Amino acid sequence: MPTPTVFSPDQSIVTTTPVADATLADSASSNSASSNSASSSSASLLHRPRRLRKSAGLRRMVRETVLSAADFIYPLFVMEGEGRKEAIPSMPGCDRYSLDLLLEEAKSARDLGIGAIALFPLIPDEQKDNAGTESYNSEGLIPRAVRALKEAVPELLIITDVALDPYSSEGHDGIVKNGQILNDETVAVLVKQALVQAEAGANFVAPSDMMDGRVGEIRKALDLAGWINVGILAYSAKYASAYYGPFRDALESAPKFGDKKTYQMDAANAREAIKEIELDITEGADIIMVKPALAYLDIICRIKQHTNVPVAAYNVSGEYAMIKAAAQQGWIDEKAVMLETLTSIKRAGADMILTYFAKDAAALLQGK
Ligand code: PBG
């Protein structure tokens, strides 16, 4: 005979809360002497995993992955102007903000318990060139935004993107010559960009460009300039993904020719992701990132098992847009799918998640 269960199988179907369980167990046992033991037909089942799913309280107690607002990094798009907020059609619910309104949005994120934001700029075409010169203008949009944010919401961590694409007339993450993306020449510009961002007050610089050797060069330059406490969140395993489409709409930064496959990773490769993170960690990355998240949960999982460095995952624009679009059609329950998706990314091993759902998810987790 197996060990008698406290609750009989049919009670487990009708009860939902621990209080109701206890009440029913009591009344049932007064009616039937056998209610606490398994009936002979089911006596052979020693393990009943459903026991641990019986009530909301029990499920909560054995839950392995718990999301919280502290897990989220909220990506925000900033543009020039005042009092301006522009919707991004392919990212319903996301806007580009002028600086003054960006501060309001950042405060509302902070009020929901979100601890960090990642900034991306919309740069006017006339400021773009092949070398991304505007990317290291100390009076440029991003340095001004960082200074204003640090003044208005000092407790919020600011992560700035290091890459040329928003500033590039070619829409590439590096300098283009004869149709090729130059590596070392680009790294020299990225270093200047990172220094300007650190000087403005960024807590983390986040190279998303996938040039070789950039993490080491940025680390050296930051240290030389005295920015020893400015961290590097490296987009280490960043794949050449079709899921970035809506983001490129948001920044008007799509490549003018070709694709990004000579620098971003091939979607088919997993071992190569380990090589990339090892290099970035050796070069001084504080946090490494996998991007996108959903089609790459296996990569997040492998990397987490491979390293003790914190792992970030980017739940990218296309992943966000798919959920929004299906929800708008009434085909899925947006809130439930959002939480399930974010939970899957954390369960795979992400210590933090960049997500456009940050505010919605934080509000929902707080019952708002
Ligand atoms: C570019 C960059 C991209 C994203 C973040 N930084 C796009 C790209 O590599 O083309 C994508 C983010 C998203 O899709 O949400 N350096």
Boltz pocket constraint, residues with backbone or C-beta under 6 A from the ligand:
constraints:
  - pocket:
      binder: B
      contacts: [[A, 161], [A, 162], [A, 163], [A, 164], [A, 165], [A, 173], [A, 208], [A, 209], [A, 243], [A, 244], [A, 245], [A, 246], [A, 247], [A, 248], [A, 253], [A, 260], [A, 315], [A, 316], [A, 317], [A, 318]]
      max_distance: 6.0
